[in-house]
Amino acid sequence: MEKECLSCGERLVGRSDKKFCNDSCRNNYHHQKNSDDINFVRNINNILRRNRVILSQRNPEGKSRVKKITLEKSGFNFKYFTHIYTTKEGRVYYFVYDQGYVQLDNEYLTLVKNNEI
C-alpha cells in the first residue's frame, strides 16, 4: 500500500509513518488546517488593539470625560473588551487591557487607566 503526502498527494518514499514529502508540504497542510481559527483570533485581536489605542489617545492623563459618539466616530467597537470591573457601588467599568470606561449617561463616558497592570 502506497502512502501519499497529505498536502500535495505525491507518493511518499521512506519511513512507514511519513505523512509529508517535505517541510514545505507539512507547513502548508498545518497552515490551511488552522487558518480559519487563526484568522478569527487575529481579527478579534485587531479590534481589541484598535479599541485600546482609541481609548489611550483620548485619555492621555489617565482619567477624562468624552462623548460616546466621539469614540464611535473613531472606530471604537463597544462589543469587544477584555474584562469587566464592578465597584462596590455597582458601577460597571469595561476594560480593554489597561484602558477602561464607564458610562455616565446616554451621552458621556468617563475614561480611566488601570495603573496597577
Rosetta constraint file for C-alpha pairs under 8 A:
AtomPair CA 2 CA 11 HARMONIC 6.89 0.50
AtomPair CA 2 CA 12 HARMONIC 7.30 0.50
AtomPair CA 3 CA 11 HARMONIC 6.05 0.50
AtomPair CA 3 CA 12 HARMONIC 5.65 0.50
AtomPair CA 3 CA 19 HARMONIC 7.80 0.50
AtomPair CA 4 CA 8 HARMONIC 8.00 0.50
AtomPair CA 4 CA 9 HARMONIC 4.99 0.50
AtomPair CA 4 CA 10 HARMONIC 5.34 0.50
AtomPair CA 4 CA 11 HARMONIC 4.61 0.50
AtomPair CA 4 CA 12 HARMONIC 5.42 0.50
AtomPair CA 4 CA 19 HARMONIC 7.25 0.50
AtomPair CA 4 CA 20 HARMONIC 7.65 0.50
AtomPair CA 5 CA 9 HARMONIC 4.61 0.50
AtomPair CA 5 CA 10 HARMONIC 5.29 0.50
AtomPair CA 5 CA 11 HARMONIC 6.38 0.50
AtomPair CA 5 CA 12 HARMONIC 6.13 0.50
AtomPair CA 5 CA 19 HARMONIC 5.53 0.50
AtomPair CA 5 CA 20 HARMONIC 4.49 0.50
AtomPair CA 5 CA 21 HARMONIC 5.68 0.50
AtomPair CA 5 CA 25 HARMONIC 7.76 0.50
AtomPair CA 6 CA 19 HARMONIC 6.10 0.50
AtomPair CA 6 CA 20 HARMONIC 5.97 0.50
AtomPair CA 6 CA 25 HARMONIC 7.89 0.50
AtomPair CA 6 CA 29 HARMONIC 7.13 0.50
AtomPair CA 7 CA 20 HARMONIC 6.85 0.50
AtomPair CA 7 CA 25 HARMONIC 5.41 0.50
AtomPair CA 7 CA 26 HARMONIC 6.91 0.50
AtomPair CA 7 CA 28 HARMONIC 6.92 0.50
AtomPair CA 7 CA 29 HARMONIC 5.28 0.50
AtomPair CA 8 CA 25 HARMONIC 6.77 0.50
AtomPair CA 10 CA 21 HARMONIC 7.15 0.50
AtomPair CA 11 CA 21 HARMONIC 7.83 0.50
AtomPair CA 12 CA 18 HARMONIC 7.19 0.50
AtomPair CA 12 CA 19 HARMONIC 7.57 0.50
AtomPair CA 12 CA 20 HARMONIC 7.18 0.50
AtomPair CA 12 CA 21 HARMONIC 5.94 0.50
AtomPair CA 13 CA 21 HARMONIC 7.85 0.50
AtomPair CA 14 CA 18 HARMONIC 7.06 0.50
AtomPair CA 20 CA 25 HARMONIC 6.06 0.50
AtomPair CA 20 CA 26 HARMONIC 5.67 0.50
AtomPair CA 21 CA 25 HARMONIC 6.59 0.50
AtomPair CA 21 CA 26 HARMONIC 7.80 0.50
AtomPair CA 22 CA 26 HARMONIC 6.45 0.50
AtomPair CA 23 CA 27 HARMONIC 6.08 0.50
AtomPair CA 24 CA 28 HARMONIC 6.10 0.50
AtomPair CA 25 CA 29 HARMONIC 6.02 0.50
AtomPair CA 26 CA 30 HARMONIC 6.36 0.50
AtomPair CA 27 CA 31 HARMONIC 5.96 0.50
AtomPair CA 28 CA 32 HARMONIC 6.11 0.50
AtomPair CA 29 CA 33 HARMONIC 6.14 0.50
AtomPair CA 30 CA 34 HARMONIC 6.11 0.50
AtomPair CA 31 CA 35 HARMONIC 5.65 0.50
AtomPair CA 32 CA 36 HARMONIC 7.93 0.50
AtomPair CA 34 CA 38 HARMONIC 6.09 0.50
AtomPair CA 35 CA 39 HARMONIC 5.94 0.50
AtomPair CA 36 CA 40 HARMONIC 6.22 0.50
AtomPair CA 37 CA 41 HARMONIC 6.30 0.50
AtomPair CA 38 CA 42 HARMONIC 5.96 0.50
AtomPair CA 39 CA 43 HARMONIC 6.02 0.50
AtomPair CA 40 CA 44 HARMONIC 6.47 0.50
AtomPair CA 41 CA 45 HARMONIC 6.12 0.50
AtomPair CA 42 CA 46 HARMONIC 6.14 0.50
AtomPair CA 43 CA 47 HARMONIC 6.38 0.50
AtomPair CA 44 CA 48 HARMONIC 6.24 0.50
AtomPair CA 44 CA 80 HARMONIC 7.91 0.50
AtomPair CA 45 CA 49 HARMONIC 6.00 0.50
AtomPair CA 46 CA 50 HARMONIC 6.12 0.50
AtomPair CA 47 CA 51 HARMONIC 6.13 0.50
AtomPair CA 47 CA 77 HARMONIC 7.27 0.50
AtomPair CA 47 CA 80 HARMONIC 7.18 0.50
AtomPair CA 48 CA 52 HARMONIC 6.17 0.50
AtomPair CA 48 CA 80 HARMONIC 6.40 0.50
AtomPair CA 48 CA 81 HARMONIC 6.55 0.50
AtomPair CA 48 CA 82 HARMONIC 7.76 0.50
AtomPair CA 48 CA 96 HARMONIC 6.63 0.50
AtomPair CA 49 CA 53 HARMONIC 6.27 0.50
AtomPair CA 50 CA 54 HARMONIC 6.22 0.50
AtomPair CA 50 CA 75 HARMONIC 7.94 0.50
AtomPair CA 50 CA 76 HARMONIC 7.23 0.50
AtomPair CA 51 CA 55 HARMONIC 6.25 0.50
AtomPair CA 51 CA 75 HARMONIC 7.78 0.50
AtomPair CA 51 CA 76 HARMONIC 5.29 0.50
AtomPair CA 51 CA 77 HARMONIC 6.63 0.50
AtomPair CA 51 CA 80 HARMONIC 7.98 0.50
AtomPair CA 51 CA 96 HARMONIC 6.94 0.50
AtomPair CA 52 CA 56 HARMONIC 6.09 0.50
AtomPair CA 52 CA 96 HARMONIC 5.63 0.50
AtomPair CA 52 CA 97 HARMONIC 7.20 0.50
AtomPair CA 52 CA 99 HARMONIC 6.26 0.50
AtomPair CA 53 CA 57 HARMONIC 6.05 0.50
AtomPair CA 54 CA 58 HARMONIC 6.30 0.50
AtomPair CA 54 CA 71 HARMONIC 7.22 0.50
AtomPair CA 54 CA 74 HARMONIC 7.03 0.50
AtomPair CA 54 CA 75 HARMONIC 7.99 0.50
AtomPair CA 54 CA 76 HARMONIC 6.77 0.50
AtomPair CA 55 CA 59 HARMONIC 6.03 0.50
AtomPair CA 55 CA 71 HARMONIC 7.93 0.50
AtomPair CA 55 CA 99 HARMONIC 6.23 0.50
AtomPair CA 55 CA 100 HARMONIC 7.39 0.50
AtomPair CA 55 CA 111 HARMONIC 7.24 0.50
AtomPair CA 56 CA 60 HARMONIC 6.09 0.50
AtomPair CA 56 CA 99 HARMONIC 6.52 0.50
AtomPair CA 58 CA 64 HARMONIC 7.70 0.50
AtomPair CA 58 CA 66 HARMONIC 7.70 0.50
AtomPair CA 58 CA 111 HARMONIC 7.99 0.50
AtomPair CA 59 CA 63 HARMONIC 6.02 0.50
AtomPair CA 59 CA 64 HARMONIC 5.70 0.50
AtomPair CA 59 CA 111 HARMONIC 6.31 0.50
AtomPair CA 59 CA 112 HARMONIC 7.15 0.50
AtomPair CA 59 CA 113 HARMONIC 7.85 0.50
AtomPair CA 62 CA 111 HARMONIC 7.53 0.50
AtomPair CA 62 CA 112 HARMONIC 5.47 0.50
AtomPair CA 62 CA 113 HARMONIC 4.94 0.50
AtomPair CA 63 CA 110 HARMONIC 7.08 0.50
AtomPair CA 63 CA 111 HARMONIC 5.42 0.50
AtomPair CA 63 CA 112 HARMONIC 4.53 0.50
AtomPair CA 63 CA 113 HARMONIC 6.57 0.50
AtomPair CA 64 CA 110 HARMONIC 5.72 0.50
AtomPair CA 64 CA 111 HARMONIC 5.17 0.50
AtomPair CA 64 CA 112 HARMONIC 6.79 0.50
AtomPair CA 65 CA 108 HARMONIC 6.85 0.50
AtomPair CA 65 CA 109 HARMONIC 5.75 0.50
AtomPair CA 65 CA 110 HARMONIC 4.49 0.50
AtomPair CA 65 CA 111 HARMONIC 5.98 0.50
AtomPair CA 66 CA 70 HARMONIC 7.03 0.50
AtomPair CA 66 CA 71 HARMONIC 7.91 0.50
AtomPair CA 66 CA 108 HARMONIC 5.69 0.50
AtomPair CA 66 CA 109 HARMONIC 5.45 0.50
AtomPair CA 66 CA 110 HARMONIC 6.43 0.50
AtomPair CA 66 CA 111 HARMONIC 7.31 0.50
AtomPair CA 67 CA 71 HARMONIC 7.13 0.50
AtomPair CA 67 CA 107 HARMONIC 5.65 0.50
AtomPair CA 67 CA 108 HARMONIC 4.43 0.50
AtomPair CA 67 CA 109 HARMONIC 6.09 0.50
AtomPair CA 68 CA 72 HARMONIC 6.44 0.50
AtomPair CA 68 CA 106 HARMONIC 7.89 0.50
AtomPair CA 68 CA 107 HARMONIC 5.69 0.50
AtomPair CA 68 CA 108 HARMONIC 5.50 0.50
AtomPair CA 68 CA 109 HARMONIC 6.09 0.50
AtomPair CA 69 CA 73 HARMONIC 6.06 0.50
AtomPair CA 69 CA 107 HARMONIC 7.45 0.50
AtomPair CA 70 CA 74 HARMONIC 6.33 0.50
AtomPair CA 71 CA 75 HARMONIC 6.55 0.50
AtomPair CA 71 CA 76 HARMONIC 5.31 0.50
AtomPair CA 72 CA 76 HARMONIC 5.03 0.50
AtomPair CA 72 CA 77 HARMONIC 7.03 0.50
AtomPair CA 80 CA 96 HARMONIC 7.93 0.50
AtomPair CA 81 CA 94 HARMONIC 6.54 0.50
AtomPair CA 81 CA 95 HARMONIC 5.73 0.50
AtomPair CA 81 CA 96 HARMONIC 4.79 0.50
AtomPair CA 81 CA 97 HARMONIC 7.77 0.50
AtomPair CA 82 CA 94 HARMONIC 7.77 0.50
AtomPair CA 82 CA 95 HARMONIC 5.82 0.50
AtomPair CA 82 CA 96 HARMONIC 4.97 0.50
AtomPair CA 82 CA 97 HARMONIC 5.93 0.50
AtomPair CA 83 CA 94 HARMONIC 6.18 0.50
AtomPair CA 83 CA 95 HARMONIC 5.33 0.50
AtomPair CA 83 CA 96 HARMONIC 6.89 0.50
AtomPair CA 83 CA 97 HARMONIC 7.56 0.50
AtomPair CA 84 CA 92 HARMONIC 6.81 0.50
AtomPair CA 84 CA 93 HARMONIC 5.65 0.50
AtomPair CA 84 CA 94 HARMONIC 4.68 0.50
AtomPair CA 84 CA 95 HARMONIC 5.97 0.50
AtomPair CA 85 CA 92 HARMONIC 5.84 0.50
AtomPair CA 85 CA 93 HARMONIC 5.04 0.50
AtomPair CA 85 CA 94 HARMONIC 6.50 0.50
AtomPair CA 85 CA 95 HARMONIC 7.61 0.50
AtomPair CA 86 CA 90 HARMONIC 5.76 0.50
AtomPair CA 86 CA 91 HARMONIC 5.50 0.50
AtomPair CA 86 CA 92 HARMONIC 4.49 0.50
AtomPair CA 86 CA 93 HARMONIC 6.14 0.50
AtomPair CA 87 CA 91 HARMONIC 5.29 0.50
AtomPair CA 87 CA 92 HARMONIC 6.64 0.50
AtomPair CA 91 CA 102 HARMONIC 7.39 0.50
AtomPair CA 92 CA 102 HARMONIC 6.20 0.50
AtomPair CA 93 CA 100 HARMONIC 6.35 0.50
AtomPair CA 93 CA 101 HARMONIC 5.47 0.50
AtomPair CA 93 CA 102 HARMONIC 4.70 0.50
AtomPair CA 93 CA 103 HARMONIC 7.89 0.50
AtomPair CA 94 CA 100 HARMONIC 5.36 0.50
AtomPair CA 94 CA 101 HARMONIC 5.47 0.50
AtomPair CA 94 CA 102 HARMONIC 6.47 0.50
AtomPair CA 95 CA 99 HARMONIC 5.54 0.50
AtomPair CA 95 CA 100 HARMONIC 3.97 0.50
AtomPair CA 95 CA 101 HARMONIC 6.53 0.50
AtomPair CA 96 CA 100 HARMONIC 5.96 0.50
AtomPair CA 98 CA 113 HARMONIC 5.76 0.50
AtomPair CA 98 CA 114 HARMONIC 5.07 0.50
AtomPair CA 98 CA 115 HARMONIC 7.23 0.50
AtomPair CA 98 CA 117 HARMONIC 6.57 0.50
AtomPair CA 99 CA 111 HARMONIC 7.45 0.50
AtomPair CA 99 CA 112 HARMONIC 6.10 0.50
AtomPair CA 99 CA 113 HARMONIC 4.72 0.50
AtomPair CA 99 CA 114 HARMONIC 6.38 0.50
AtomPair CA 100 CA 111 HARMONIC 5.73 0.50
AtomPair CA 100 CA 112 HARMONIC 5.13 0.50
AtomPair CA 100 CA 113 HARMONIC 6.00 0.50
AtomPair CA 100 CA 114 HARMONIC 7.46 0.50
AtomPair CA 101 CA 109 HARMONIC 6.31 0.50
AtomPair CA 101 CA 110 HARMONIC 5.45 0.50
AtomPair CA 101 CA 111 HARMONIC 4.36 0.50
AtomPair CA 101 CA 112 HARMONIC 5.83 0.50
AtomPair CA 102 CA 109 HARMONIC 5.58 0.50
AtomPair CA 102 CA 110 HARMONIC 5.37 0.50
AtomPair CA 102 CA 111 HARMONIC 6.72 0.50
AtomPair CA 103 CA 108 HARMONIC 6.38 0.50
AtomPair CA 103 CA 109 HARMONIC 4.50 0.50
AtomPair CA 103 CA 110 HARMONIC 6.48 0.50
AtomPair CA 104 CA 108 HARMONIC 5.48 0.50
AtomPair CA 104 CA 109 HARMONIC 5.23 0.50
AtomPair CA 104 CA 110 HARMONIC 6.66 0.50
AtomPair CA 105 CA 109 HARMONIC 7.25 0.50
